[in-house]
Amino acid sequence: MWRSPRISYLVGRLSKLKVSNVEVKHGRCCYSLMSPPPPPDLTTSKPQTKLHPPYHNAGEIPKNYIGENVSRKDKNKYLLTTLLDLNDSKEAIYGALDAWVAWEKNFPIASLKTILNALEKEQQWHRVVQVIKWMLSKGQGTTMGTYGQLIRALDMDHRVGEAQKFWEMKIGTDLHSVPWQLCHLMISVYYRNNMLEDLIGLFKGLEAFDRKPRDKSIIQKVANAYEMLGVVKEKERVLEKYSYLFTKEGPTNKNRTNSREVKKKGQQEESRKVSPVEKEKSAEFSEERT
């Protein structure tokens, strides 16, 4: 069949583009694309092996790789066991903690608090210090509770100089608002390590802001420190100034006594409002019991 040069040229071009069923009808070129290859036979093909998470695209990471099928309790237990088994090096501890939080959507501050409490029960003070310092390096756990836990762990780990330095840098510059619980903790640290001058200096700083101690054990430590330093007059002054903490009629106890008296008076008034019938019943009940 005769073909025009134009149609012959077009047929040649389509053949190079892998087009099948080229026909010439009524002087026009009709064609259809090649059919796609058949799908692979899943029964004979080899199963694909799973890749480690880093080789997947970000959107293709399966859930089981990020630990969503593991309970929080098991995760905490795993980290605690890991921390106890690792050698005593900052790199090893920080590396384990980094790996543990790598797949977490939010920083697991509550879980770490649980682990810190467990480490304290095991008296693993050095581990407590390492975990808290790692948290602080991440900008997490910057609370007075965490600071107090770090100071206590440093003291128990025989690193009182480091504890004092941390106190002066993070807490001691704001004595007018530091909770008394933390102040008492630092006074106890100074007292236990025979750092009496530092103890007195801290207490005088608190007095300068007119901070009123709430526990007589604080005053007793301060008085003992003055006595050991040979400053008897200051000891007597402190004991006299805060004598109300050593008596039963202190400010707090007075408030409690007043509240008890008000409650007792209210109960007495309620008892006066009892109906005669109820009084009669109660009298009968008392007679039966006797």
URTA-V146284 format. One record per pair of residues at least 4 apart in sequence whose ideal C-beta (glycine too) atoms are under 6 Angstrom apart, sorted by the first residue. I is the first residue (numbers start at 0). GAP is how many residues later the second one is. If there is no record, write none. Layout:
I,GAP
I,GAP
//
This chain:
2,4
2,5
6,17
6,22
9,19
10,11
13,5
13,8
13,17
17,16
18,12
18,14
19,14
20,11
21,9
22,7
23,5
24,5
39,5
50,4
50,5
52,8
52,12
55,4
55,5
60,4
62,5
63,5
65,37
66,36
69,4
69,5
75,35
75,38
75,39
78,21
78,36
79,35
79,38
81,14
82,44
85,6
86,5
89,4
90,4
92,37
93,40
96,37
103,4
106,33
108,31
115,12
115,15
118,5
118,8
118,9
124,28
124,31
124,32
125,31
127,25
128,24
128,25
128,28
131,18
134,5
134,6
140,5
143,35
143,38
146,23
146,24
147,34
147,37
150,12
152,4
153,5
153,8
153,9
154,5
154,8
154,34
159,33
165,4
166,4
166,5
166,19
167,4
170,7
173,4
174,30
174,31
174,34
175,33
177,4
177,5
179,4
179,34
183,34
186,12
186,31
186,34
189,5
189,8
189,9
190,8
190,30
195,29
195,32
195,33
198,26
199,25
202,19
205,5
212,5
215,29
215,30
218,23
218,26
221,16
222,12
222,15
222,16
225,5
225,8
225,9
226,8
243,6
244,5
247,5
248,4
273,4
273,5
//
